[in-house]
Amino acid sequence: MKNIVAMLALVLSLALAPDTATAQALIDGTVTKVDASASKITIRHGPIKKFDMDEGMTMVFAVKDAGLLSKVKAGDKVNFDADNVNGQFVLTKIDKAK
């Protein structure tokens, strides 16, 4: 009986644990350029583990929602997320760093 209770407790804890793939931290960076007319933003950032980037660099990201660009300007420190869509890096979320 104790084994069954322990097994149920383990299964329940695994079911309720956050999914690490969806609970990844945002990426820190600094906006260097906003190009609203082209729906692109340039960000200097550190390593991005989810893209197997072990070193920081400056990259241009396409923007999924052009409204995101109105939230930031060049020089702002930001936290952001991006996806790789058919080989193109697309910004999906951005907020000014606190």
Backbone as a chain_set.jsonl record, in Angstrom:
{"seq": "MKNIVAMLALVLSLALAPDTATAQALIDGTVTKVDASASKITIRHGPIKKFDMDEGMTMVFAVKDAGLLSKVKAGDKVNFDADNVNGQFVLTKIDKAK", "coords": {"N": [[0.824, -1.196, 0.0], [1.952, 1.25, 0.809], [3.799, 1.608, -1.235], [2.139, 2.052, -3.428], [0.923, 4.489, -2.753], [3.203, 6.105, -2.665], [3.978, 5.923, -5.352], [1.764, 7.097, -6.628], [1.993, 9.686, -5.587], [4.41, 10.491, -6.765], [3.744, 10.402, -9.526], [1.727, 12.36, -9.579], [3.202, 14.631, -8.791], [4.938, 14.901, -10.95], [3.121, 15.397, -12.991], [2.141, 17.873, -12.275], [4.345, 19.499, -12.334], [6.165, 22.272, -13.736], [6.507, 22.626, -17.259], [9.61, 22.474, -18.574], [10.394, 23.221, -21.125], [8.551, 25.117, -21.939], [8.762, 26.941, -19.961], [10.963, 28.59, -20.144], [13.489, 31.052, -19.493], [13.387, 34.559, -20.254], [15.302, 36.354, -22.732], [18.079, 38.45, -22.204], [18.907, 41.718, -23.361], [20.034, 44.54, -25.39], [18.498, 47.072, -27.145], [19.51, 48.112, -30.31], [18.645, 49.198, -32.662], [15.563, 50.196, -34.114], [13.417, 49.393, -36.629], [10.664, 50.26, -37.747], [9.256, 50.49, -40.161], [10.116, 48.331, -41.662], [9.424, 46.297, -40.026], [11.337, 45.241, -38.183], [13.872, 44.605, -35.719], [16.91, 45.383, -34.088], [19.021, 43.774, -31.881], [21.426, 43.635, -29.315], [22.67, 40.943, -27.623], [23.128, 38.393, -25.088], [24.265, 34.935, -24.763], [22.079, 32.55, -26.335], [20.608, 29.896, -25.366], [18.512, 28.22, -26.247], [18.691, 28.345, -28.972], [21.093, 27.212, -29.406], [23.218, 29.004, -29.245], [26.185, 29.93, -28.074], [27.569, 32.209, -27.538], [27.324, 35.764, -27.087], [25.881, 38.238, -29.294], [25.089, 40.621, -31.917], [21.973, 40.875, -33.39], [19.544, 40.936, -36.037], [16.108, 40.861, -35.796], [13.086, 39.71, -37.189], [9.743, 40.916, -36.723], [6.972, 39.6, -35.165], [4.594, 40.806, -34.323], [3.955, 43.972, -35.127], [3.251, 45.947, -33.348], [4.741, 45.514, -31.089], [7.084, 46.9, -31.431], [6.624, 49.527, -30.745], [6.942, 49.649, -28.061], [9.571, 49.942, -27.311], [12.841, 51.554, -27.694], [15.914, 52.498, -29.38], [18.742, 51.799, -27.402], [17.384, 50.983, -25.14], [17.342, 48.673, -22.454], [16.342, 45.346, -22.551], [14.106, 42.522, -22.094], [13.466, 39.642, -23.851], [11.81, 37.364, -26.149], [12.116, 34.909, -28.706], [11.463, 33.096, -31.739], [12.55, 30.515, -33.972], [11.653, 30.588, -37.141], [11.266, 28.851, -39.913], [14.032, 29.18, -40.44], [14.372, 31.883, -39.974], [14.825, 34.321, -37.499], [12.416, 35.314, -35.277], [11.012, 37.823, -33.4], [8.982, 37.443, -30.594], [8.122, 38.401, -28.186], [8.611, 41.222, -26.099], [9.897, 43.295, -23.552], [10.688, 46.181, -21.58], [13.583, 46.03, -19.574], [13.699, 45.599, -16.036]], "CA": [[0.0, 0.0, 0.0], [2.834, 2.412, 0.858], [4.388, 1.761, -2.567], [1.118, 2.631, -4.304], [0.797, 5.897, -2.367], [4.419, 6.787, -3.116], [3.916, 5.984, -6.815], [0.761, 8.114, -6.979], [2.565, 10.992, -5.251], [5.399, 10.792, -7.792], [3.034, 10.69, -10.773], [1.055, 13.645, -9.411], [4.196, 15.711, -8.776], [5.425, 15.071, -12.326], [2.043, 15.975, -13.794], [1.959, 19.272, -11.9], [5.609, 20.227, -12.49], [6.172, 23.101, -14.94], [7.201, 22.102, -18.436], [10.805, 23.311, -18.725], [10.49, 23.734, -22.493], [7.721, 26.311, -22.068], [9.036, 27.844, -18.855], [12.308, 29.121, -20.304], [13.67, 32.456, -19.141], [13.52, 35.501, -21.363], [16.669, 36.677, -23.129], [18.464, 39.832, -21.898], [19.578, 42.376, -24.466], [19.932, 45.993, -25.538], [18.041, 47.444, -28.485], [20.429, 49.023, -30.985], [17.933, 49.857, -33.759], [14.178, 49.808, -34.371], [13.013, 49.735, -38.002], [9.232, 49.974, -37.773], [8.765, 50.367, -41.542], [10.468, 46.991, -42.142], [9.038, 45.367, -38.958], [12.545, 44.571, -37.71], [14.541, 45.209, -34.579], [18.271, 44.887, -33.889], [19.265, 43.637, -30.445], [22.685, 43.053, -28.846], [22.238, 40.034, -26.567], [24.045, 37.358, -24.626], [24.004, 33.61, -25.322], [20.689, 32.079, -26.398], [20.763, 28.442, -25.296], [17.495, 27.495, -27.012], [19.136, 28.324, -30.368], [22.466, 26.695, -29.353], [24.17, 30.117, -29.405], [26.964, 29.962, -26.843], [28.175, 33.529, -27.372], [26.473, 36.903, -27.39], [26.088, 38.886, -30.59], [24.043, 41.555, -32.317], [21.164, 40.231, -34.424], [18.305, 41.553, -36.508], [14.958, 39.978, -35.664], [11.798, 40.105, -37.741], [8.813, 41.083, -35.62], [5.685, 38.936, -35.409], [3.547, 41.807, -34.092], [4.596, 45.291, -35.269], [2.936, 46.734, -32.159], [5.799, 45.325, -30.101], [8.155, 47.872, -31.662], [6.299, 50.809, -30.112], [7.245, 49.533, -26.639], [10.994, 50.134, -27.036], [13.626, 52.4, -28.607], [17.357, 52.216, -29.328], [19.353, 52.076, -26.105], [16.637, 50.35, -24.053], [17.668, 47.315, -22.019], [15.099, 44.602, -22.709], [13.977, 41.073, -21.947], [12.679, 39.279, -25.022], [11.791, 35.975, -26.581], [12.08, 34.784, -30.158], [11.355, 31.754, -32.295], [13.18, 30.298, -35.271], [10.579, 30.221, -38.05], [11.819, 28.577, -41.245], [15.377, 29.729, -40.547], [14.394, 33.319, -39.669], [14.565, 34.588, -36.097], [11.25, 36.191, -35.172], [10.742, 38.303, -32.051], [7.599, 37.153, -30.229], [7.785, 39.114, -26.963], [9.669, 42.135, -25.645], [9.552, 44.233, -22.477], [11.842, 46.866, -21.022], [14.13, 45.379, -18.376], [13.427, 46.347, -14.796]], "C": [[0.87, 1.262, 0.0], [3.46, 2.669, -0.507], [3.402, 2.41, -3.537], [0.961, 4.117, -4.011], [2.018, 6.682, -2.843], [4.42, 6.949, -4.632], [2.917, 7.045, -7.263], [1.284, 9.524, -6.691], [3.589, 11.415, -6.3], [4.729, 11.177, -9.107], [2.365, 12.059, -10.694], [2.053, 14.797, -9.439], [4.755, 15.957, -10.174], [4.372, 15.73, -13.208], [1.879, 17.464, -13.51], [3.223, 20.109, -12.052], [5.562, 21.074, -13.752], [6.964, 22.444, -16.052], [8.396, 23.005, -18.703], [10.945, 23.862, -20.126], [9.673, 25.013, -22.648], [8.008, 27.326, -20.977], [10.442, 28.432, -18.95], [12.339, 30.61, -19.98], [13.76, 33.308, -20.403], [14.994, 35.82, -21.579], [16.929, 38.151, -22.805], [19.16, 40.436, -23.108], [19.432, 43.88, -24.401], [19.545, 46.282, -26.977], [19.053, 48.4, -29.099], [19.742, 49.763, -32.13], [16.511, 49.304, -33.843], [13.825, 50.299, -35.766], [11.552, 49.352, -38.174], [8.719, 49.767, -39.192], [9.055, 48.982, -42.126], [10.046, 45.903, -41.148], [10.224, 44.526, -38.492], [13.131, 45.342, -36.54], [15.919, 44.568, -34.448], [18.561, 44.918, -32.396], [20.639, 43.01, -30.221], [22.319, 42.207, -27.618], [23.348, 39.068, -26.187], [23.711, 36.031, -25.284], [22.51, 33.278, -25.313], [20.76, 30.557, -26.492], [19.747, 27.709, -26.162], [17.802, 27.46, -28.507], [20.567, 27.802, -30.482], [23.501, 27.773, -29.663], [24.905, 30.273, -28.078], [27.615, 31.309, -26.572], [27.155, 34.608, -27.71], [26.829, 37.49, -28.746], [25.002, 39.92, -30.811], [23.313, 40.935, -33.494], [19.969, 41.094, -34.795], [17.214, 40.502, -36.419], [13.782, 40.55, -36.445], [10.844, 40.186, -36.55], [7.46, 40.505, -36.002], [4.534, 39.939, -35.317], [4.203, 43.187, -34.098], [4.314, 46.198, -34.074], [3.986, 46.598, -31.068], [6.878, 46.395, -30.221], [7.881, 49.213, -30.984], [6.636, 50.805, -28.62], [8.685, 49.903, -26.294], [11.631, 51.082, -28.048], [15.096, 52.021, -28.462], [17.917, 52.657, -27.976], [18.638, 51.424, -24.934], [17.204, 48.968, -23.744], [16.342, 46.556, -21.98], [15.241, 43.139, -22.31], [13.058, 40.655, -23.086], [12.69, 37.782, -25.256], [11.663, 35.972, -28.094], [11.929, 33.318, -30.527], [12.141, 31.708, -33.593], [12.093, 29.756, -36.188], [11.162, 30.088, -39.455], [13.175, 29.239, -41.459], [15.488, 31.217, -40.276], [14.045, 33.504, -38.194], [13.492, 35.66, -35.985], [11.012, 36.529, -33.709], [9.268, 38.068, -31.742], [7.147, 37.901, -28.984], [8.943, 40.028, -26.619], [9.102, 43.067, -24.573], [10.829, 44.932, -22.048], [12.275, 46.14, -19.761], [13.867, 46.25, -17.167], [14.684, 46.538, -14.004]], "O": [[0.576, 2.224, -0.709], [3.633, 3.823, -0.899], [3.795, 3.227, -4.37], [0.874, 4.921, -4.939], [1.886, 7.79, -3.362], [4.818, 7.995, -5.143], [3.201, 7.81, -8.185], [1.042, 10.448, -7.468], [3.629, 12.584, -6.684], [5.106, 12.169, -9.731], [2.433, 12.835, -11.647], [1.781, 15.833, -10.046], [5.017, 17.103, -10.542], [4.704, 16.535, -14.078], [1.519, 18.232, -14.403], [3.163, 21.33, -11.908], [4.978, 20.649, -14.749], [7.974, 21.785, -15.806], [8.22, 24.18, -19.023], [11.576, 24.905, -20.299], [10.058, 25.902, -23.407], [7.544, 28.463, -21.058], [11.048, 28.74, -17.924], [11.356, 31.327, -20.167], [14.156, 32.836, -21.469], [15.826, 35.579, -20.705], [16.093, 39.005, -23.099], [19.914, 39.754, -23.801], [18.803, 44.428, -23.496], [20.182, 45.798, -27.912], [19.419, 49.397, -28.475], [20.195, 50.835, -32.532], [16.284, 48.107, -33.668], [13.925, 51.492, -36.05], [11.232, 48.274, -38.675], [7.828, 48.945, -39.406], [8.318, 48.512, -42.993], [10.281, 44.719, -41.393], [10.153, 43.3, -38.411], [12.923, 46.546, -36.387], [16.079, 43.367, -34.665], [18.375, 45.937, -31.73], [20.984, 42.002, -30.837], [21.717, 42.719, -26.674], [24.363, 38.949, -26.874], [22.957, 35.994, -26.257], [21.778, 33.672, -24.405], [20.949, 30.003, -27.574], [20.076, 26.681, -26.754], [17.241, 26.64, -29.235], [21.189, 27.933, -31.536], [24.536, 27.493, -30.269], [24.32, 30.695, -27.081], [28.158, 31.527, -25.488], [26.245, 34.395, -28.511], [27.92, 37.274, -29.274], [24.101, 40.074, -29.986], [23.932, 40.519, -34.474], [19.457, 41.869, -33.988], [17.376, 39.384, -36.908], [13.512, 41.748, -36.369], [11.102, 39.601, -35.498], [6.877, 40.868, -37.024], [3.614, 39.917, -36.134], [4.93, 43.53, -33.165], [5.076, 47.13, -33.82], [4.107, 47.474, -30.212], [7.512, 46.756, -29.229], [8.816, 49.954, -30.683], [6.616, 51.859, -27.984], [8.999, 50.15, -25.13], [11.063, 51.376, -29.099], [15.474, 51.309, -27.532], [17.607, 53.74, -27.478], [19.206, 51.317, -23.847], [17.508, 48.191, -24.649], [15.348, 47.05, -21.449], [16.344, 42.602, -22.205], [11.992, 41.242, -23.271], [13.463, 37.038, -24.653], [11.159, 36.926, -28.686], [12.228, 32.423, -29.736], [12.37, 32.735, -34.232], [11.658, 28.613, -36.043], [11.505, 31.08, -40.098], [13.441, 29.793, -42.526], [16.586, 31.77, -40.34], [13.085, 32.913, -37.699], [13.631, 36.761, -36.52], [10.833, 35.639, -32.878], [8.399, 38.446, -32.527], [5.949, 38.034, -28.737], [10.107, 39.676, -26.814], [7.977, 43.557, -24.683], [11.918, 44.365, -22.135], [11.442, 45.69, -18.974], [13.819, 47.476, -17.261], [14.653, 47.144, -12.933]]}, "num_chains": 1, "name": "protein.A"}
